Amino acid sequence: MRIPCPHCGARGSEEFLFRGAADLVRPSADASAETWHDYVHLRDNPAGQYNELWQHQHGCRRWLVVTRNTATHQIFAVVDSALRGRAA
């Protein structure tokens, strides 16, 4: 799989570190033990379009949000996580 880094151009996935879901929301410090257990240990494993965090470890070292289809590995978008949600 090739990931189009917005800073370095298209690179092989072996240059990147996969972190997991980009849309996870960390519970508050006073959340219940069950809520923390679910956050730490339970993850969705969807087939289809999904936002993921990847770090370009062997390149610019930036964290990226990669929107891809987990079944086909087709990549729809890649944005720098620091810029995500900002108006263009």
Secondary structure by P-SEA (a helix, b strand, c coil): ccccccccccccccccccccccccccccccccaaaaaaacccccccccbbbbbbbccccccccccccccccccccccccccccccccc
